[in-house]
Amino acid sequence: MLKARLVAKGFHQVHGFDFHETFSPVIKPVTILIILTLALSNGWKLFQLDVNNAFLNGSLEEFVFMIQPPGFEAADKSLVCKLNKAIYGLKQAPRQWFDRLKSTLLQFGFVGSKSDSSLFIYRQQMHIVYLLVYVDDIILTGSSTSPIQQLTSKLNTAFSLKQLGHLDNFLGLEIKYLSNNSIFMTQSKYIRDLLHKTNVAEAHSISSPKVSNCKLSRHGADAFHDPTLYGSVVGALQFATLTRPEISFVVNKVCQFMAAPLDSHWIVVKRILRYLKGTLFHGLLLQPTSVTKPLVIRAFCDADWAADVDDRRSTSGTTIFFVQI
């Protein structure tokens, strides 16, 4: 089945004239892990929703005019279209959609989280429901399926929803439910696509993501030929750390040279990709924890003393754990 969509030429928009704010928040990766662990520990079910044509639901605050689309011109060619609602391609479309969704959820009785603007919480007597939003993808979980079904029905009256059933694939996260009530999360397809994009799919795998004595510097004559590709791949690797935390350190290192990457930096990026190729089906195991035992917070921090070869600054890092006593 063929599908046509009217898309605006957002690159013609002028800031301050036909658009202002464009930032639209999305759910934080750490919030996803916390809510999934909370659902596992309490034995709650996880559901997934998708909003059809989400950006078309946003209302515009600015005056936006568009030339008549081909094939739908009026007799008077000088007439233009005034957009009352957002369409795909507008710079402010994602933000306007989120504002519309947020206001609808608040009307339904949800409360926005102070720590993550894309997490919404609904309380009804002894029941609680958590709703996580990433653009048009939604995760729902809670202490009872009854309020979840009621809220889903309300959302479906406000927007056109696609109910995808139990959560199994979210933003490239492949979720497998194990017999011991645990969840195993991988990004195999996401990483495989990244390997094909960078022509590393046929390369030999490697056993470690970084050489221990490798020192990276921003100075050098071997400027990388495609900084846009470098930024795109490194950004994709950042998202892969959600289920592959062992590459976090080296990904952080290569992120420090996004402004002016060198060939030596790209060699390190390719080594990370070759490591991921050999560990394609590795992932993150989330296990339920007892909700009756108290949890304590334990934090660890360390720094490498003046290890930056360019300015002799130290790089510090922290790790925070919730641990059962």
N, C-alpha and C positions, 0 to 999 in steps of 0.2 A: 504494500500500500504506500503510495506517494503522499508526502506531507509538505505543504507550503506554509511559510511563515513570513509575515511582514516584519522586516528588521530595519531599525533606524540607523542612519549613518552618524553614530555618536561621535566620531572623530571630527565632525564639523561643529560640534557644540563649543560654546565659548563660556569659560568659567565666569561666574558672576552675572551672566546674561540669561542663559537658559538652563543652567545647572549651578548648584552650590556645593552642598555636601554629597559625597559619594561613598564614604566608608560604610560598610555593612558588616557587623560582627558575625562571627561563626563560632561554633562550639570549640572549646579548647581540648586538645588531645588528652590532657590530664583529667579533665572533667569526664570524658568518655570512659576512661579506665576506672575512675572512682565510682561512677554510677553503675557500670557493669559489675564491678566487685560487690557493690552494695546489693544489687539485684540477686547475684549468686548467693551471697551470704544469707539473704532472707527468703530465698526460694521463689522470687518473683519472676514472672514471665516477661520476656522482652519482645516488643512489637515494633514494626517499622512501617512508616507511612511515606508516601511521596505525593507532592502537590503537583497536579497537572497545570502546565503553563503558569507557573508561579508568578513570574514577573508581570503578567498582564493584570494582576490584582492590585498593583500599587497605584495610588492616586498621585497626580503631579501637583506640586506647589508652585512651580514656575509656569510661565507661558512658553509652550514649545510648539513651533510650527514646522510642518513638513510638506514638501512638495507632493503633488498627487502621485500615488504609486502607479507604475506602468500597468496598463490594462484596465485601470479604474478611473481614468481621467474624465472630468466633467467637460461639457461643451466649452466652457470658458477656461482656457488653459492658464489664465492668470490667477485663478483661485488656488489657495493652499489649504492644507488640513491643520486644524488646531487639535492637539492631543489633550484629551481630558484625563486619560489614564496612561500609565507607563507601557511601553512595548520593549521588546528585546532590542538591544543595541544602544539604548540610552545610558548615559554614564550613571545616572541616579536611579536606574531601575532596580538594582539589588537592594539599595537602601530603602527605597519606597516600599518594596515588597516586605522587607523585615519590619518596617514601622507598621504596616497594615496587619501583619501577622501578630506582632506584639500587642497592638491595641485590641485585637480580637481575643487573644488569650487572656488579657487582663479583664476584659468584659466577662469572660467565662469563669472568673474567680482565681486564675493563676496569679502567682506572685513571682516577679523576676528575682533571680539570685543576685546578691551583691558582689559575689566573686566571679561570676561568669554571666554576661548579659544575654547569652544564648541558652541558658538553663532556666526553665520555668517550673515552679512547684505549685501543686494544687493539694489542698487539704480539705477533707470532708469528714467530719466526726473523727473516727479512728483510722481513716484511710488516707493515704498519701500517694500522689502520682508525680513522677518526674518526666518532663518533656525536654528533649535536647534537639536543637535546631541547627542544621548546617545548610543554609540557603533553602532548598526545597526538600531536603531529606530530613525526616523526623524519626527519633527514637522515643518510644513510650514505654514506661515501666512503672509499676506501683504495687502496693500491698494487696490490691484486689482488682480483678478483671472487670467488675461491674462499673466502677466509675471510669475506667479506661474506655470501655465500650460507649458509655454515655458521652464522654468528651469527644470521642472519635466521631460519633454521630453529629454532634454540634459542629465540629470542624468541617464535616462533610457538607453541612448546609451552607456554611460560609464560603468554602472553597471546594473545588473538585479534587477529591483525594483518590489515590490509588493505594489500597490497603494491601501491603506485601506480606502480611502474616508475621510469623516469628522472625526475629532478626537473624539474618545469616550472611548478609553482605552489605557493608556500609562504608562508602567512600573508599572502596578498594580493600577494605578489611574483610577477609574471609573468616567467618566465625564458625567453628565446629564445636558442638556440644558433646562432651565426653560422658561416659557412663558413671563417673564418680562426681557428677554435678559440677564439673569444671568446664572452662571454656578455653579453647586453643585458638589463638588469633594469628593469622598469617597474612602476608601481602604478596603471595607468590605471583599472581597475575600482574599486579602492579609493578613488581620488580622485573618480571619477564618483559613487559612492555618497555620498561626503561632500558633494559639491556639491548633490545632491538633498536631503540631510538638512537643509542650511542654506538651501535655496531660492535657490541661486546658479547653478543649472544653466542658466538662461535669461538670466543677466546678461551684459553685454558683457565680454569679456576685456580684460586690461590687460597692458602690456609689462614691468612691473617689480613686484616684490613689496612694495616700500616706497619712500616718498618720502624722499630723502636728508636733507632738513632737518627731518624729523618728530621732535619731542621728546615722549616720553610721560611723563606724571606720574601718580602715584597719588592726587593731590588733585583734586577736582572734584565738582560737584553732580549730574552726569549719570550716576548709578549705573545699570548695565546691569540690565535687568528680569529676566534669567534667568542667574544665575551658574553654575548646573549645566550649561546649554547651552554657556556660554563654556568651562568647564573641559573638557567632553567634546570640543569641536571643536579646542581648542588641543592637547589630548592626542593627538588623531588626527593633527594636523599634525606633532607631534613624530615620530610613526612614519613619516610621509611623507618626512621628511628622510633616511631610509635610502637612497632612490634619488634624492632631490632635495636634495643638500647646499647648493644655492644659496639655499635659504630658511632655512637653519639660523640665521643671524644674527637675522632679523626674528622667527622663531618663538621664539627665546630671549628676545627683548624682550617679546613678548606673554605669555610664560610668567611673567614677573615680577609680573603683576597678577592671578593666579588667585584670590587671597583676596578681592579686592573690585574686580571689573572695572567699568570705566566705558563709556559709549557710545563715547567716543573710542577706547578700546582695541578695541572690537568693529568699528569702522570699519577699523582696520588689519588685523584678522583677515579681514574680508570682502575687503580688497584682495589679501591672500595667496591667498584662494580664487579670485578673479577672474584672478589671474596663473596659477594652476594650471590653470584652465579653458582658457586660451589655449595652454598648454604641456602638454596632457594626455598626450601620447605621448612626452614627454621622459623620459629615464631615466639609468641609470648603466651605463657600459660597463666590464666587467672583462676585461682582456687577460692572456694568459699571459706570464710572464716567465721568463728563463733561470734554471735551478736550479744551473747550474755557476758563474755569476758571483757574486761576493760582494755582499752588500747592506749598505748603511750607513744609519744612522738620522740624519735631519735634522729638527730641530725649529725652529719659528718661533713667536715670541710677540710680542704687542703689547697696548697698553692705551690706552683713550681717557682723556685726562687730566681728571679731575673732571667728567665729562660728565653724570652723573646730576643732573637738575634738582631733585630732592627733597633729597638729602643730600650732593651734590657728591662722591660717591665715584666711583672709576674702575672700569671694567669691563675685565677682561683676558681674553685668549683665546690659545689655543695650537693649533698644527697640527703633526702629526708625520707624516713620510713615510719609507717604506722605499724607498731609491733604489739602483739598480744603478750600480756604478762603471764 
